[in-house]
Amino acid sequence: MTAALQLPSLDSSDWRARAACAAPAVDPEVFFPGPGERGKVARAKRICARCPVRGECLAEGLAMPGLLDEGIRAGTTAKDRARIRGQRRRGGAT
């Protein structure tokens, strides 16, 4: 069982600079895989798994309108985030 992420407020403007994906050696394209690019998805999720700002990233991703939501954020795909939004609307846990 994985621990639930705490979703902090988005007031902190510097969280993106502390993100694992912001490291110079990380290719940002890995976070926007095309259909069937499972290797990119797995790579992005590994980077996210060690990120200190996953909560902030997920909160921002969940706040995006579904049609504009794309890419890997906080180790989740757009489909994962749509499922989380649905659970929240129904009153379920994330």
C-alpha positions as CSV (number, residue, x, y, z in Angstrom):
1,M,0.0,0.0,0.0
2,T,1.4,3.4,-0.9
3,A,1.0,6.4,1.3
4,A,-1.4,9.2,0.1
5,L,0.3,12.3,-1.0
6,Q,-0.3,15.4,0.9
7,L,-1.6,18.1,-1.4
8,P,-0.1,21.5,-0.3
9,S,-1.4,24.8,-1.5
10,L,0.0,26.2,-4.7
11,D,1.1,29.4,-3.0
12,S,4.8,28.5,-3.2
13,S,6.1,29.8,-6.5
14,D,9.5,28.2,-6.3
15,W,8.4,24.5,-6.1
16,R,9.0,23.9,-9.8
17,A,12.7,24.9,-9.4
18,R,13.1,22.1,-6.8
19,A,11.4,19.5,-8.9
20,A,13.4,16.4,-10.0
21,C,12.3,17.1,-13.6
22,A,14.0,20.5,-13.5
23,A,17.5,19.0,-13.2
24,P,19.7,19.9,-16.2
25,A,20.3,16.3,-17.1
26,V,16.6,15.5,-17.4
27,D,15.0,15.6,-20.9
28,P,11.6,17.3,-20.5
29,E,10.3,15.3,-23.5
30,V,10.3,12.2,-21.3
31,F,7.3,13.6,-19.5
32,F,5.2,13.8,-22.7
33,P,5.3,10.3,-24.2
34,G,3.5,9.4,-27.3
35,P,1.1,6.5,-27.7
36,G,2.9,3.2,-27.0
37,E,6.0,4.9,-25.5
38,R,5.9,2.8,-22.3
39,G,9.6,3.3,-21.8
40,K,9.2,7.0,-21.5
41,V,6.3,6.6,-19.1
42,A,8.4,4.3,-16.9
43,R,11.4,6.7,-17.0
44,A,9.2,9.7,-16.1
45,K,7.6,7.8,-13.2
46,R,11.0,6.8,-11.9
47,I,12.1,10.5,-11.9
48,C,8.9,11.5,-10.2
49,A,9.2,8.8,-7.5
50,R,12.3,10.6,-6.1
51,C,10.9,14.1,-6.5
52,P,10.6,16.3,-3.3
53,V,7.6,18.3,-4.7
54,R,5.3,15.5,-5.9
55,G,2.4,16.9,-3.8
56,E,2.7,20.4,-5.4
57,C,3.0,18.9,-8.9
58,L,0.0,16.6,-8.4
59,A,-2.1,19.5,-7.0
60,E,-1.4,21.6,-10.1
61,G,-2.1,18.7,-12.4
62,L,-5.4,18.0,-10.7
63,A,-6.4,21.6,-10.9
64,M,-6.0,21.6,-14.7
65,P,-9.1,21.2,-16.9
66,G,-9.2,17.7,-18.2
67,L,-8.8,18.7,-21.9
68,L,-5.6,20.6,-21.1
69,D,-4.2,18.0,-18.9
70,E,-1.4,16.0,-20.5
71,G,1.9,14.4,-19.7
72,I,3.3,12.8,-16.6
73,R,2.9,14.8,-13.4
74,A,3.9,13.5,-9.9
75,G,4.2,10.0,-11.4
76,T,0.6,10.0,-12.7
77,T,-0.7,10.0,-16.3
78,A,-3.6,12.2,-17.5
79,K,-5.7,9.1,-17.3
80,D,-4.6,8.5,-13.7
81,R,-5.5,12.1,-12.8
82,A,-8.9,11.9,-14.5
83,R,-9.6,8.8,-12.3
84,I,-8.5,10.8,-9.2
85,R,-10.8,13.7,-10.1
86,G,-13.7,11.3,-10.6
87,Q,-13.0,9.7,-7.2
88,R,-13.0,13.1,-5.6
89,R,-16.3,14.1,-7.2
90,R,-17.8,11.0,-5.9
91,G,-16.4,11.6,-2.4
92,G,-13.8,8.9,-2.5
93,A,-10.2,8.9,-1.4
94,T,-7.2,9.6,-3.7
